[in-house]
Amino acid sequence: LLVESGGGLVQTGGSLRLVCVYSGRTFDGYAMGWFRQAPGKEREFVAAITWSDSTFYDDSVRGRFAIQNFKDKNTLYLQMNSLQPEATAVYYCAPTPKNSVPPSGGPPTSRYEYHAWGQGTQVTVSS
């Protein structure tokens, strides 16, 4: 079970911290990812963190977003700074057993490689 929270309404340039609490089973050895889905669009990769805490980001958020996984607390975070209206979407967390895939050497960016999705949390950035 994965439960996301922390979304909300924020003005352009603002910040939010998303939280994903995962429970019910162990995800030892798994990478964790954040995805987002805007209305009428496909669910897209935002960021991921490997079991060994290497981080990977989509180019559109690199330098502004930060992913952390506190494994002892079963909690995944996504700190989002300098938010822009195009970040408006429902944000989801999910695990993947794949920590390294070509060509990046990091976790996969395809949503089909992730499972056990939470219900999502809405982020709305007003212009």
A tleap script that builds the chain and sets N, CA, C and O, in Angstrom:
source leaprc.protein.ff14SB
mol = sequence {
  NLEU LEU VAL GLU SER GLY GLY GLY LEU VAL
  GLN THR GLY GLY SER LEU ARG LEU VAL CYS
  VAL TYR SER GLY ARG THR PHE ASP GLY TYR
  ALA MET GLY TRP PHE ARG GLN ALA PRO GLY
  LYS GLU ARG GLU PHE VAL ALA ALA ILE THR
  TRP SER ASP SER THR PHE TYR ASP ASP SER
  VAL ARG GLY ARG PHE ALA ILE GLN ASN PHE
  LYS ASP LYS ASN THR LEU TYR LEU GLN MET
  ASN SER LEU GLN PRO GLU ALA THR ALA VAL
  TYR TYR CYS ALA PRO THR PRO LYS ASN SER
  VAL PRO PRO SER GLY GLY PRO PRO THR SER
  ARG TYR GLU TYR HIE ALA TRP GLY GLN GLY
  THR GLN VAL THR VAL SER CSER
}
set mol.1.N position { 0.845 -1.191 0.000 }
set mol.1.CA position { 0.000 0.000 0.000 }
set mol.1.C position { 0.879 1.238 0.000 }
set mol.1.O position { 1.797 1.369 0.810 }
set mol.2.N position { 0.583 2.137 -0.917 }
set mol.2.CA position { 1.315 3.395 -0.986 }
set mol.2.C position { 0.309 4.534 -0.869 }
set mol.2.O position { -0.735 4.515 -1.522 }
set mol.3.N position { 0.618 5.511 -0.047 }
set mol.3.CA position { -0.270 6.638 0.172 }
set mol.3.C position { 0.508 7.924 -0.014 }
set mol.3.O position { 1.458 8.203 0.717 }
set mol.4.N position { 0.089 8.714 -1.011 }
set mol.4.CA position { 0.730 9.991 -1.280 }
set mol.4.C position { -0.045 11.111 -0.587 }
set mol.4.O position { -1.259 11.025 -0.400 }
set mol.5.N position { 0.673 12.146 -0.218 }
set mol.5.CA position { 0.070 13.339 0.364 }
set mol.5.C position { 1.007 14.513 0.139 }
set mol.5.O position { 2.112 14.356 -0.380 }
set mol.6.N position { 0.544 15.695 0.538 }
set mol.6.CA position { 1.388 16.871 0.457 }
set mol.6.C position { 1.090 17.786 -0.717 }
set mol.6.O position { 1.658 18.872 -0.823 }
set mol.7.N position { 0.199 17.348 -1.599 }
set mol.7.CA position { -0.158 18.207 -2.715 }
set mol.7.C position { -0.994 19.388 -2.270 }
set mol.7.O position { -1.384 19.497 -1.108 }
set mol.8.N position { -1.261 20.269 -3.219 }
set mol.8.CA position { -2.069 21.441 -2.901 }
set mol.8.C position { -1.982 22.465 -4.000 }
set mol.8.O position { -1.490 22.205 -5.098 }
set mol.9.N position { -2.485 23.658 -3.663 }
set mol.9.CA position { -2.464 24.782 -4.594 }
set mol.9.C position { -1.330 25.721 -4.193 }
set mol.9.O position { -1.217 26.116 -3.033 }
set mol.10.N position { -0.501 26.068 -5.159 }
set mol.10.CA position { 0.636 26.945 -4.888 }
set mol.10.C position { 0.806 27.904 -6.063 }
set mol.10.O position { 0.452 27.577 -7.196 }
set mol.11.N position { 1.332 29.052 -5.792 }
set mol.11.CA position { 1.579 30.023 -6.853 }
set mol.11.C position { 2.874 29.688 -7.596 }
set mol.11.O position { 3.747 28.988 -7.083 }
set mol.12.N position { 2.966 30.199 -8.789 }
set mol.12.CA position { 4.194 30.037 -9.574 }
set mol.12.C position { 5.395 30.497 -8.753 }
set mol.12.O position { 5.380 31.562 -8.136 }
set mol.13.N position { 6.428 29.668 -8.762 }
set mol.13.CA position { 7.627 29.976 -7.993 }
set mol.13.C position { 7.619 29.395 -6.597 }
set mol.13.O position { 8.632 29.435 -5.899 }
set mol.14.N position { 6.494 28.859 -6.188 }
set mol.14.CA position { 6.376 28.308 -4.846 }
set mol.14.C position { 6.944 26.906 -4.727 }
set mol.14.O position { 7.497 26.357 -5.680 }
set mol.15.N position { 6.797 26.337 -3.531 }
set mol.15.CA position { 7.357 25.018 -3.229 }
set mol.15.C position { 6.320 24.132 -2.569 }
set mol.15.O position { 5.398 24.607 -1.905 }
set mol.16.N position { 6.490 22.848 -2.765 }
set mol.16.CA position { 5.699 21.838 -2.081 }
set mol.16.C position { 6.598 20.645 -1.795 }
set mol.16.O position { 7.571 20.402 -2.509 }
set mol.17.N position { 6.265 19.906 -0.746 }
set mol.17.CA position { 6.949 18.648 -0.481 }
set mol.17.C position { 5.921 17.528 -0.466 }
set mol.17.O position { 5.020 17.504 0.373 }
set mol.18.N position { 6.066 16.620 -1.386 }
set mol.18.CA position { 5.171 15.473 -1.462 }
set mol.18.C position { 5.729 14.341 -0.607 }
set mol.18.O position { 6.940 14.167 -0.472 }
set mol.19.N position { 4.809 13.586 -0.041 }
set mol.19.CA position { 5.164 12.484 0.845 }
set mol.19.C position { 4.490 11.209 0.344 }
set mol.19.O position { 3.326 11.230 -0.055 }
set mol.20.N position { 5.217 10.120 0.366 }
set mol.20.CA position { 4.666 8.818 0.005 }
set mol.20.C position { 5.054 7.831 1.095 }
set mol.20.O position { 6.231 7.530 1.294 }
set mol.21.N position { 4.050 7.339 1.789 }
set mol.21.CA position { 4.290 6.330 2.816 }
set mol.21.C position { 3.940 4.974 2.235 }
set mol.21.O position { 2.834 4.769 1.736 }
set mol.22.N position { 4.879 4.059 2.302 }
set mol.22.CA position { 4.632 2.734 1.754 }
set mol.22.C position { 4.661 1.702 2.872 }
set mol.22.O position { 5.514 1.744 3.759 }
set mol.23.N position { 3.724 0.787 2.811 }
set mol.23.CA position { 3.582 -0.182 3.896 }
set mol.23.C position { 2.936 -1.458 3.363 }
set mol.23.O position { 2.535 -1.531 2.202 }
set mol.24.N position { 2.848 -2.432 4.211 }
set mol.24.CA position { 2.144 -3.658 3.872 }
set mol.24.C position { 3.025 -4.748 3.308 }
set mol.24.O position { 2.670 -5.926 3.355 }
set mol.25.N position { 4.168 -4.364 2.775 }
set mol.25.CA position { 5.127 -5.338 2.289 }
set mol.25.C position { 6.480 -4.656 2.259 }
set mol.25.O position { 6.580 -3.434 2.369 }
set mol.26.N position { 7.508 -5.453 2.111 }
set mol.26.CA position { 8.837 -4.900 2.063 }
set mol.26.C position { 9.220 -4.576 0.632 }
set mol.26.O position { 8.884 -5.316 -0.292 }
set mol.27.N position { 9.915 -3.483 0.454 }
set mol.27.CA position { 10.443 -3.109 -0.855 }
set mol.27.C position { 11.967 -3.083 -0.816 }
set mol.27.O position { 12.606 -2.282 -1.498 }
set mol.28.N position { 12.541 -3.982 0.001 }
set mol.28.CA position { 13.996 -4.065 0.065 }
set mol.28.C position { 14.567 -4.335 -1.317 }
set mol.28.O position { 14.132 -5.239 -2.030 }
set mol.29.N position { 15.557 -3.520 -1.671 }
set mol.29.CA position { 16.207 -3.686 -2.958 }
set mol.29.C position { 15.526 -2.970 -4.104 }
set mol.29.O position { 16.049 -2.957 -5.218 }
set mol.30.N position { 14.375 -2.378 -3.860 }
set mol.30.CA position { 13.621 -1.707 -4.916 }
set mol.30.C position { 14.078 -0.249 -5.067 }
set mol.30.O position { 14.519 0.387 -4.110 }
set mol.31.N position { 13.958 0.246 -6.274 }
set mol.31.CA position { 14.015 1.675 -6.521 }
set mol.31.C position { 12.597 2.232 -6.370 }
set mol.31.O position { 11.612 1.510 -6.522 }
set mol.32.N position { 12.518 3.522 -6.070 }
set mol.32.CA position { 11.223 4.187 -5.923 }
set mol.32.C position { 11.160 5.369 -6.885 }
set mol.32.O position { 12.158 6.052 -7.117 }
set mol.33.N position { 9.989 5.595 -7.433 }
set mol.33.CA position { 9.852 6.665 -8.401 }
set mol.33.C position { 8.660 7.553 -8.141 }
set mol.33.O position { 7.687 7.151 -7.504 }
set mol.34.N position { 8.751 8.767 -8.644 }
set mol.34.CA position { 7.629 9.709 -8.694 }
set mol.34.C position { 7.257 9.927 -10.154 }
set mol.34.O position { 8.121 10.127 -11.008 }
set mol.35.N position { 5.973 9.886 -10.420 }
set mol.35.CA position { 5.427 10.165 -11.740 }
set mol.35.C position { 4.328 11.209 -11.586 }
set mol.35.O position { 3.860 11.470 -10.478 }
set mol.36.N position { 3.921 11.802 -12.704 }
set mol.36.CA position { 2.799 12.724 -12.662 }
set mol.36.C position { 1.958 12.559 -13.913 }
set mol.36.O position { 2.434 12.135 -14.966 }
set mol.37.N position { 0.691 12.910 -13.760 }
set mol.37.CA position { -0.235 12.800 -14.876 }
set mol.37.C position { -1.138 14.018 -14.903 }
set mol.37.O position { -1.938 14.242 -13.995 }
set mol.38.N position { -0.994 14.795 -15.957 }
set mol.38.CA position { -1.845 15.955 -16.171 }
set mol.38.C position { -3.093 15.515 -16.934 }
set mol.38.O position { -3.072 14.476 -17.593 }
set mol.39.N position { -4.173 16.280 -16.856 }
set mol.39.CA position { -5.400 15.903 -17.558 }
set mol.39.C position { -5.167 15.701 -19.050 }
set mol.39.O position { -4.577 16.548 -19.720 }
set mol.40.N position { -5.633 14.576 -19.552 }
set mol.40.CA position { -5.514 14.296 -20.973 }
set mol.40.C position { -4.139 13.865 -21.438 }
set mol.40.O position { -3.900 13.706 -22.635 }
set mol.41.N position { -3.237 13.676 -20.488 }
set mol.41.CA position { -1.869 13.302 -20.863 }
set mol.41.C position { -1.486 11.968 -20.237 }
set mol.41.O position { -2.139 11.479 -19.315 }
set mol.42.N position { -0.417 11.402 -20.760 }
set mol.42.CA position { 0.102 10.157 -20.229 }
set mol.42.C position { 0.812 10.406 -18.892 }
set mol.42.O position { 1.286 11.508 -18.619 }
set mol.43.N position { 0.870 9.358 -18.072 }
set mol.43.CA position { 1.632 9.440 -16.841 }
set mol.43.C position { 3.116 9.487 -17.206 }
set mol.43.O position { 3.604 8.644 -17.959 }
set mol.44.N position { 3.828 10.482 -16.664 }
set mol.44.CA position { 5.211 10.686 -17.066 }
set mol.44.C position { 6.160 10.633 -15.872 }
set mol.44.O position { 5.789 10.944 -14.740 }
set mol.45.N position { 7.370 10.238 -16.158 }
set mol.45.CA position { 8.418 10.120 -15.152 }
set mol.45.C position { 8.845 11.499 -14.653 }
set mol.45.O position { 8.986 12.442 -15.433 }
set mol.46.N position { 9.048 11.598 -13.335 }
set mol.46.CA position { 9.544 12.828 -12.738 }
set mol.46.C position { 10.917 12.593 -12.115 }
set mol.46.O position { 11.875 13.298 -12.431 }
set mol.47.N position { 11.010 11.611 -11.238 }
set mol.47.CA position { 12.254 11.356 -10.523 }
set mol.47.C position { 12.236 9.941 -9.971 }
set mol.47.O position { 11.178 9.337 -9.795 }
set mol.48.N position { 13.437 9.420 -9.699 }
set mol.48.CA position { 13.556 8.102 -9.098 }
set mol.48.C position { 14.798 8.043 -8.242 }
set mol.48.O position { 15.743 8.808 -8.429 }
set mol.49.N position { 14.779 7.118 -7.297 }
set mol.49.CA position { 15.914 6.921 -6.402 }
set mol.49.C position { 16.145 5.426 -6.267 }
set mol.49.O position { 15.213 4.656 -6.038 }
set mol.50.N position { 17.404 5.028 -6.412 }
set mol.50.CA position { 17.726 3.618 -6.320 }
set mol.50.C position { 17.774 3.167 -4.865 }
set mol.50.O position { 17.704 3.978 -3.942 }
set mol.51.N position { 17.893 1.870 -4.686 }
set mol.51.CA position { 18.007 1.331 -3.326 }
set mol.51.C position { 19.262 1.873 -2.639 }
set mol.51.O position { 19.277 2.046 -1.420 }
set mol.52.N position { 20.300 2.138 -3.408 }
set mol.52.CA position { 21.543 2.683 -2.855 }
set mol.52.C position { 21.553 4.205 -2.836 }
set mol.52.O position { 22.596 4.821 -2.618 }
set mol.53.N position { 20.381 4.818 -3.067 }
set mol.53.CA position { 20.172 6.270 -2.936 }
set mol.53.C position { 20.782 7.114 -4.042 }
set mol.53.O position { 21.032 8.302 -3.835 }
set mol.54.N position { 21.025 6.540 -5.197 }
set mol.54.CA position { 21.355 7.357 -6.365 }
set mol.54.C position { 20.063 7.937 -6.923 }
set mol.54.O position { 19.037 7.260 -6.987 }
set mol.55.N position { 20.131 9.202 -7.325 }
set mol.55.CA position { 18.919 9.890 -7.781 }
set mol.55.C position { 18.984 10.205 -9.273 }
set mol.55.O position { 20.054 10.431 -9.837 }
set mol.56.N position { 17.815 10.212 -9.886 }
set mol.56.CA position { 17.688 10.471 -11.318 }
set mol.56.C position { 16.447 11.339 -11.527 }
set mol.56.O position { 15.423 11.154 -10.870 }
set mol.57.N position { 16.561 12.283 -12.450 }
set mol.57.CA position { 15.484 13.242 -12.679 }
set mol.57.C position { 15.208 13.427 -14.163 }
set mol.57.O position { 16.092 13.287 -15.009 }
set mol.58.N position { 13.948 13.747 -14.449 }
set mol.58.CA position { 13.631 14.207 -15.780 }
set mol.58.C position { 14.294 15.559 -15.980 }
set mol.58.O position { 14.449 16.329 -15.032 }
set mol.59.N position { 14.681 15.844 -17.205 }
set mol.59.CA position { 15.351 17.113 -17.492 }
set mol.59.C position { 14.501 18.308 -17.084 }
set mol.59.O position { 15.045 19.350 -16.718 }
set mol.60.N position { 13.194 18.180 -17.138 }
set mol.60.CA position { 12.319 19.318 -16.871 }
set mol.60.C position { 12.305 19.729 -15.398 }
set mol.60.O position { 11.860 20.828 -15.067 }
set mol.61.N position { 12.791 18.851 -14.510 }
set mol.61.CA position { 12.736 19.168 -13.083 }
set mol.61.C position { 14.108 19.159 -12.426 }
set mol.61.O position { 14.241 19.551 -11.267 }
set mol.62.N position { 15.126 18.720 -13.151 }
set mol.62.CA position { 16.460 18.624 -12.557 }
set mol.62.C position { 16.915 19.997 -12.062 }
set mol.62.O position { 16.797 21.000 -12.766 }
set mol.63.N position { 17.427 20.017 -10.860 }
set mol.63.CA position { 17.887 21.262 -10.260 }
set mol.63.C position { 16.818 21.967 -9.435 }
set mol.63.O position { 17.127 22.873 -8.660 }
set mol.64.N position { 15.564 21.556 -9.598 }
set mol.64.CA position { 14.475 22.191 -8.829 }
set mol.64.C position { 13.771 21.186 -7.908 }
set mol.64.O position { 13.237 21.569 -6.867 }
set mol.65.N position { 13.769 19.926 -8.279 }
set mol.65.CA position { 13.117 18.893 -7.480 }
set mol.65.C position { 14.185 18.018 -6.834 }
set mol.65.O position { 15.287 17.873 -7.364 }
set mol.66.N position { 13.848 17.436 -5.685 }
set mol.66.CA position { 14.769 16.534 -5.004 }
set mol.66.C position { 13.989 15.369 -4.415 }
set mol.66.O position { 12.990 15.560 -3.722 }
set mol.67.N position { 14.456 14.168 -4.700 }
set mol.67.CA position { 13.813 12.949 -4.202 }
set mol.67.C position { 14.668 12.358 -3.090 }
set mol.67.O position { 15.895 12.313 -3.184 }
set mol.68.N position { 13.995 11.904 -2.034 }
set mol.68.CA position { 14.672 11.255 -0.921 }
set mol.68.C position { 13.840 10.061 -0.466 }
set mol.68.O position { 12.610 10.072 -0.528 }
set mol.69.N position { 14.543 9.043 -0.011 }
set mol.69.CA position { 13.850 7.851 0.484 }
set mol.69.C position { 14.387 7.506 1.862 }
set mol.69.O position { 15.535 7.083 1.996 }
set mol.70.N position { 13.576 7.681 2.870 }
set mol.70.CA position { 13.960 7.322 4.223 }
set mol.70.C position { 13.463 5.904 4.475 }
set mol.70.O position { 12.349 5.697 4.955 }
set mol.71.N position { 14.303 4.939 4.144 }
set mol.71.CA position { 13.887 3.536 4.154 }
set mol.71.C position { 13.529 3.068 5.566 }
set mol.71.O position { 12.666 2.205 5.732 }
set mol.72.N position { 14.185 3.630 6.583 }
set mol.72.CA position { 13.867 3.205 7.945 }
set mol.72.C position { 12.473 3.660 8.360 }
set mol.72.O position { 11.895 3.120 9.303 }
set mol.73.N position { 11.939 4.639 7.665 }
set mol.73.CA position { 10.596 5.144 7.958 }
set mol.73.C position { 9.591 4.773 6.856 }
set mol.73.O position { 8.427 5.167 6.918 }
set mol.74.N position { 10.041 4.023 5.861 }
set mol.74.CA position { 9.169 3.650 4.728 }
set mol.74.C position { 8.507 4.878 4.118 }
set mol.74.O position { 7.320 4.861 3.793 }
set mol.75.N position { 9.285 5.938 3.968 }
set mol.75.CA position { 8.728 7.198 3.472 }
set mol.75.C position { 9.595 7.775 2.364 }
set mol.75.O position { 10.812 7.901 2.498 }
set mol.76.N position { 8.945 8.114 1.287 }
set mol.76.CA position { 9.569 8.717 0.106 }
set mol.76.C position { 9.099 10.159 0.010 }
set mol.76.O position { 7.922 10.451 0.221 }
set mol.77.N position { 10.023 11.060 -0.309 }
set mol.77.CA position { 9.692 12.477 -0.433 }
set mol.77.C position { 10.037 12.989 -1.823 }
set mol.77.O position { 10.910 12.457 -2.508 }
set mol.78.N position { 9.319 14.041 -2.219 }
set mol.78.CA position { 9.687 14.799 -3.403 }
set mol.78.C position { 9.566 16.267 -3.049 }
set mol.78.O position { 8.462 16.800 -2.932 }
set mol.79.N position { 10.707 16.917 -2.879 }
set mol.79.CA position { 10.732 18.354 -2.631 }
set mol.79.C position { 10.690 19.057 -3.982 }
set mol.79.O position { 11.532 18.808 -4.845 }
set mol.80.N position { 9.719 19.927 -4.159 }
set mol.80.CA position { 9.537 20.610 -5.433 }
set mol.80.C position { 9.650 22.116 -5.218 }
set mol.80.O position { 8.849 22.713 -4.498 }
set mol.81.N position { 10.639 22.712 -5.842 }
set mol.81.CA position { 10.873 24.141 -5.731 }
set mol.81.C position { 10.691 24.820 -7.083 }
set mol.81.O position { 10.703 24.172 -8.129 }
set mol.82.N position { 10.521 26.141 -7.039 }
set mol.82.CA position { 10.367 26.938 -8.269 }
set mol.82.C position { 9.315 26.321 -9.186 }
set mol.82.O position { 9.554 26.111 -10.376 }
set mol.83.N position { 8.168 26.038 -8.622 }
set mol.83.CA position { 7.115 25.376 -9.384 }
set mol.83.C position { 6.547 26.280 -10.472 }
set mol.83.O position { 6.381 27.487 -10.297 }
set mol.84.N position { 6.260 25.646 -11.593 }
set mol.84.CA position { 5.691 26.332 -12.738 }
set mol.84.C position { 4.310 25.739 -13.048 }
set mol.84.O position { 4.030 24.609 -12.650 }
set mol.85.N position { 3.452 26.475 -13.744 }
set mol.85.CA position { 2.110 25.956 -14.038 }
set mol.85.C position { 2.104 24.601 -14.737 }
set mol.85.O position { 1.178 23.810 -14.551 }
set mol.86.N position { 3.123 24.330 -15.533 }
set mol.86.CA position { 3.162 23.043 -16.245 }
set mol.86.C position { 3.403 21.857 -15.321 }
set mol.86.O position { 3.335 20.708 -15.756 }
set mol.87.N position { 3.679 22.123 -14.067 }
set mol.87.CA position { 3.822 21.055 -13.079 }
set mol.87.C position { 2.468 20.595 -12.531 }
set mol.87.O position { 2.398 19.626 -11.776 }
set mol.88.N position { 1.413 21.282 -12.907 }
set mol.88.CA position { 0.076 20.905 -12.445 }
set mol.88.C position { -0.278 19.506 -12.931 }
set mol.88.O position { -0.288 19.230 -14.131 }
set mol.89.N position { -0.568 18.631 -11.974 }
set mol.89.CA position { -0.839 17.226 -12.302 }
set mol.89.C position { -1.160 16.485 -11.011 }
set mol.89.O position { -1.035 17.023 -9.911 }
set mol.90.N position { -1.576 15.239 -11.181 }
set mol.90.CA position { -1.654 14.325 -10.046 }
set mol.90.C position { -0.327 13.592 -9.975 }
set mol.90.O position { 0.157 13.059 -10.974 }
set mol.91.N position { 0.251 13.570 -8.797 }
set mol.91.CA position { 1.562 12.961 -8.598 }
set mol.91.C position { 1.408 11.617 -7.897 }
set mol.91.O position { 0.649 11.478 -6.938 }
set mol.92.N position { 2.151 10.629 -8.404 }
set mol.92.CA position { 2.075 9.270 -7.895 }
set mol.92.C position { 3.464 8.764 -7.535 }
set mol.92.O position { 4.454 9.148 -8.158 }
set mol.93.N position { 3.532 7.908 -6.536 }
set mol.93.CA position { 4.767 7.193 -6.233 }
set mol.93.C position { 4.549 5.710 -6.511 }
set mol.93.O position { 3.425 5.211 -6.456 }
set mol.94.N position { 5.632 5.025 -6.806 }
set mol.94.CA position { 5.542 3.593 -7.077 }
set mol.94.C position { 6.929 2.978 -6.998 }
set mol.94.O position { 7.926 3.667 -7.213 }
set mol.95.N position { 7.004 1.690 -6.692 }
set mol.95.CA position { 8.276 0.995 -6.652 }
set mol.95.C position { 8.536 0.222 -7.947 }
set mol.95.O position { 7.622 -0.111 -8.701 }
set mol.96.N position { 9.816 -0.044 -8.166 }
set mol.96.CA position { 10.228 -0.917 -9.253 }
set mol.96.C position { 11.382 -1.775 -8.771 }
set mol.96.O position { 12.243 -1.286 -8.041 }
set mol.97.N position { 11.422 -3.035 -9.157 }
set mol.97.CA position { 12.547 -3.877 -8.756 }
set mol.97.C position { 13.823 -3.596 -9.550 }
set mol.97.O position { 14.890 -4.130 -9.246 }
set mol.98.N position { 13.696 -2.756 -10.565 }
set mol.98.CA position { 14.837 -2.475 -11.446 }
set mol.98.C position { 15.549 -1.199 -11.008 }
set mol.98.O position { 14.996 -0.103 -11.100 }
set mol.99.N position { 16.786 -1.358 -10.530 }
set mol.99.CA position { 17.568 -0.203 -10.104 }
set mol.99.C position { 18.438 0.374 -11.213 }
set mol.99.O position { 18.890 1.517 -11.136 }
set mol.100.N position { 18.664 -0.435 -12.243 }
set mol.100.CA position { 19.575 0.024 -13.290 }
set mol.100.C position { 19.162 -0.563 -14.624 }
set mol.100.O position { 19.153 -1.782 -14.795 }
set mol.101.N position { 18.823 0.292 -15.563 }
set mol.101.CA position { 18.480 -0.133 -16.918 }
set mol.101.C position { 19.206 0.783 -17.898 }
set mol.101.O position { 19.490 1.937 -17.578 }
set mol.102.N position { 19.507 0.271 -19.087 }
set mol.102.CA position { 20.128 1.135 -20.087 }
set mol.102.C position { 19.101 2.115 -20.641 }
set mol.102.O position { 17.902 1.852 -20.554 }
set mol.103.N position { 19.530 3.214 -21.198 }
set mol.103.CA position { 20.915 3.656 -21.331 }
set mol.103.C position { 21.428 4.488 -20.167 }
set mol.103.O position { 22.626 4.756 -20.090 }
set mol.104.N position { 20.530 4.911 -19.239 }
set mol.104.CA position { 20.958 5.826 -18.185 }
set mol.104.C position { 21.735 5.130 -17.075 }
set mol.104.O position { 22.536 5.758 -16.383 }
set mol.105.N position { 21.494 3.823 -16.907 }
set mol.105.CA position { 22.081 3.128 -15.768 }
set mol.105.C position { 21.304 3.334 -14.489 }
set mol.105.O position { 21.680 2.809 -13.441 }
set mol.106.N position { 20.221 4.092 -14.562 }
set mol.106.CA position { 19.370 4.317 -13.406 }
set mol.106.C position { 18.079 3.557 -13.534 }
set mol.106.O position { 17.930 2.732 -14.435 }
set mol.107.N position { 17.128 3.826 -12.636 }
set mol.107.CA position { 15.831 3.138 -12.702 }
set mol.107.C position { 15.112 3.468 -14.014 }
set mol.107.O position { 15.411 4.480 -14.650 }
set mol.108.N position { 14.190 2.637 -14.408 }
set mol.108.CA position { 13.472 2.896 -15.655 }
set mol.108.C position { 12.612 4.150 -15.558 }
set mol.108.O position { 12.209 4.554 -14.467 }
set mol.109.N position { 12.339 4.751 -16.688 }
set mol.109.CA position { 11.475 5.932 -16.735 }
set mol.109.C position { 10.088 5.597 -17.274 }
set mol.109.O position { 9.213 6.462 -17.319 }
set mol.110.N position { 9.891 4.368 -17.674 }
set mol.110.CA position { 8.586 3.950 -18.178 }
set mol.110.C position { 7.682 3.556 -17.024 }
set mol.110.O position { 8.091 2.812 -16.133 }
set mol.111.N position { 6.467 4.048 -17.040 }
set mol.111.CA position { 5.536 3.753 -15.953 }
set mol.111.C position { 5.177 2.262 -15.912 }
set mol.111.O position { 4.738 1.749 -14.882 }
set mol.112.N position { 5.367 1.590 -17.019 }
set mol.112.CA position { 5.005 0.173 -17.084 }
set mol.112.C position { 5.970 -0.694 -16.276 }
set mol.112.O position { 5.687 -1.866 -16.026 }
set mol.113.N position { 7.095 -0.134 -15.871 }
set mol.113.CA position { 8.053 -0.869 -15.058 }
set mol.113.C position { 7.785 -0.701 -13.570 }
set mol.113.O position { 8.496 -1.270 -12.743 }
set mol.114.N position { 6.787 0.061 -13.232 }
set mol.114.CA position { 6.456 0.338 -11.843 }
set mol.114.C position { 5.093 -0.269 -11.501 }
set mol.114.O position { 4.225 -0.407 -12.364 }
set mol.115.N position { 4.924 -0.626 -10.230 }
set mol.115.CA position { 3.695 -1.292 -9.839 }
set mol.115.C position { 3.232 -0.783 -8.490 }
set mol.115.O position { 3.926 -0.007 -7.834 }
set mol.116.N position { 2.054 -1.225 -8.084 }
set mol.116.CA position { 1.526 -0.884 -6.762 }
set mol.116.C position { 1.383 0.611 -6.592 }
set mol.116.O position { 1.857 1.166 -5.602 }
set mol.117.N position { 0.751 1.262 -7.520 }
set mol.117.CA position { 0.572 2.712 -7.484 }
set mol.117.C position { -0.332 3.133 -6.332 }
set mol.117.O position { -1.267 2.429 -5.950 }
set mol.118.N position { -0.015 4.317 -5.791 }
set mol.118.CA position { -0.908 4.906 -4.801 }
set mol.118.C position { -2.047 5.625 -5.502 }
set mol.118.O position { -2.203 5.525 -6.719 }
set mol.119.N position { -2.850 6.357 -4.719 }
set mol.119.CA position { -4.016 7.045 -5.284 }
set mol.119.C position { -3.656 8.412 -5.863 }
set mol.119.O position { -4.457 9.019 -6.574 }
set mol.120.N position { -2.459 8.890 -5.561 }
set mol.120.CA position { -2.007 10.161 -6.098 }
set mol.120.C position { -2.362 11.347 -5.226 }
set mol.120.O position { -3.246 11.267 -4.372 }
set mol.121.N position { -1.669 12.437 -5.450 }
set mol.121.CA position { -1.950 13.688 -4.765 }
set mol.121.C position { -1.906 14.815 -5.787 }
set mol.121.O position { -0.992 14.887 -6.609 }
set mol.122.N position { -2.902 15.691 -5.729 }
set mol.122.CA position { -3.048 16.743 -6.736 }
set mol.122.C position { -2.143 17.924 -6.419 }
set mol.122.O position { -2.118 18.428 -5.296 }
set mol.123.N position { -1.413 18.347 -7.416 }
set mol.123.CA position { -0.604 19.559 -7.335 }
set mol.123.C position { -1.133 20.534 -8.381 }
set mol.123.O position { -1.246 20.199 -9.560 }
set mol.124.N position { -1.451 21.733 -7.934 }
set mol.124.CA position { -1.941 22.760 -8.841 }
set mol.124.C position { -1.089 24.004 -8.657 }
set mol.124.O position { -0.969 24.532 -7.552 }
set mol.125.N position { -0.500 24.465 -9.750 }
set mol.125.CA position { 0.338 25.656 -9.708 }
set mol.125.C position { -0.372 26.753 -10.477 }
set mol.125.O position { -0.606 26.630 -11.679 }
set mol.126.N position { -0.712 27.819 -9.781 }
set mol.126.CA position { -1.440 28.912 -10.416 }
set mol.126.C position { -0.461 29.925 -10.990 }
set mol.126.O position { 0.610 30.169 -10.434 }
set mol.127.N position { -0.853 30.501 -12.106 }
set mol.127.CA position { 0.024 31.479 -12.762 }
set mol.127.C position { -0.279 32.890 -12.288 }
set mol.127.O position { 0.361 33.842 -12.734 }
savepdb mol mol.pdb
quit
